[in-house]
Amino acid sequence: MDAALRCANFEERRDKALELFAEKGFGQVSMRELAAHLGLTAGSLYHHFPSKQHLLFDLIEELFEELLATLHPPRRETTALAAVIRAHWALHAERPLQFRLAERDLCCLNEDQQEQIAALRGQYERQLLQLITGKNVLPAASLQAAGHVIANLLNSLPGWLQDSPLAQAQRLALMESMLLGAIERTLSGHCMSAAA
């Protein structure tokens, strides 16, 4: 079997595992059930994935690496922030199951894996704030809290708006309006309280 076919088979199996984890919950899926879902024997599953937990870590880590990549939008956009919002919207549309898995099953990772994901998330939140503010205009604790909230909004709003009766373009416009308003209010509120 050539390398391209092996890679395609690996990706297909990862996608199937992601679907099963997202549907049932990581903790509810046994290795035997995962192997059967992937069309493998339980013994041969370990030749494809070191462990079920390693597979979960790989899926969540990949999502945060993709989120970091959204923070480097093309220069042709009107504003970097608008480009980031659209990139998050598109990533959520492309990988909704990974967002669900990262939110719900992160706690199933071991302590070391959780620390690695926390470091990636921290890097993502810091770069996001740097993009938004250009410089640290808030005290460190406020800056960290704002980055966490804005990141959560970026990553959750597409899912929250999914069942809205609005057309997709209207949902995206609403998301942009909500995020830009929240960011503007946070930054202007800090400037006003600092001046007082």
ChimeraX attribute file (.defattr): number of C-alpha atoms within 10 A of each C-alpha:
attribute: neighborCount
match mode: 1-to-1
recipient: residues
	/A:1	5
	/A:2	6
	/A:3	8
	/A:4	9
	/A:5	10
	/A:6	11
	/A:7	11
	/A:8	11
	/A:9	13
	/A:10	14
	/A:11	12
	/A:12	13
	/A:13	20
	/A:14	19
	/A:15	16
	/A:16	16
	/A:17	22
	/A:18	19
	/A:19	16
	/A:20	19
	/A:21	21
	/A:22	19
	/A:23	14
	/A:24	10
	/A:25	16
	/A:26	21
	/A:27	11
	/A:28	11
	/A:29	16
	/A:30	12
	/A:31	16
	/A:32	14
	/A:33	15
	/A:34	20
	/A:35	19
	/A:36	13
	/A:37	15
	/A:38	18
	/A:39	13
	/A:40	16
	/A:41	15
	/A:42	16
	/A:43	11
	/A:44	11
	/A:45	19
	/A:46	14
	/A:47	9
	/A:48	14
	/A:49	14
	/A:50	10
	/A:51	13
	/A:52	19
	/A:53	16
	/A:54	14
	/A:55	16
	/A:56	24
	/A:57	22
	/A:58	13
	/A:59	20
	/A:60	23
	/A:61	21
	/A:62	14
	/A:63	20
	/A:64	20
	/A:65	14
	/A:66	15
	/A:67	24
	/A:68	17
	/A:69	14
	/A:70	20
	/A:71	21
	/A:72	16
	/A:73	17
	/A:74	12
	/A:75	9
	/A:76	8
	/A:77	11
	/A:78	9
	/A:79	11
	/A:80	17
	/A:81	19
	/A:82	16
	/A:83	20
	/A:84	24
	/A:85	23
	/A:86	19
	/A:87	20
	/A:88	23
	/A:89	21
	/A:90	15
	/A:91	19
	/A:92	22
	/A:93	14
	/A:94	10
	/A:95	11
	/A:96	15
	/A:97	19
	/A:98	24
	/A:99	21
	/A:100	20
	/A:101	21
	/A:102	20
	/A:103	14
	/A:104	13
	/A:105	18
	/A:106	18
	/A:107	11
	/A:108	16
	/A:109	18
	/A:110	12
	/A:111	10
	/A:112	9
	/A:113	20
	/A:114	16
	/A:115	12
	/A:116	13
	/A:117	22
	/A:118	15
	/A:119	12
	/A:120	17
	/A:121	19
	/A:122	15
	/A:123	13
	/A:124	23
	/A:125	25
	/A:126	19
	/A:127	17
	/A:128	23
	/A:129	21
	/A:130	16
	/A:131	15
	/A:132	19
	/A:133	15
	/A:134	10
	/A:135	9
	/A:136	12
	/A:137	14
	/A:138	16
	/A:139	9
	/A:140	10
	/A:141	9
	/A:142	13
	/A:143	19
	/A:144	15
	/A:145	12
	/A:146	20
	/A:147	22
	/A:148	19
	/A:149	14
	/A:150	19
	/A:151	19
	/A:152	13
	/A:153	16
	/A:154	22
	/A:155	21
	/A:156	17
	/A:157	20
	/A:158	22
	/A:159	16
	/A:160	12
	/A:161	16
	/A:162	13
	/A:163	9
	/A:164	11
	/A:165	9
	/A:166	12
	/A:167	10
	/A:168	13
	/A:169	9
	/A:170	13
	/A:171	20
	/A:172	19
	/A:173	14
	/A:174	15
	/A:175	21
	/A:176	21
	/A:177	13
	/A:178	14
	/A:179	19
	/A:180	17
	/A:181	12
	/A:182	16
	/A:183	18
	/A:184	14
	/A:185	12
	/A:186	14
	/A:187	17
	/A:188	12
	/A:189	12
	/A:190	16
	/A:191	13
	/A:192	9
	/A:193	8
	/A:194	9
	/A:195	7
	/A:196	6
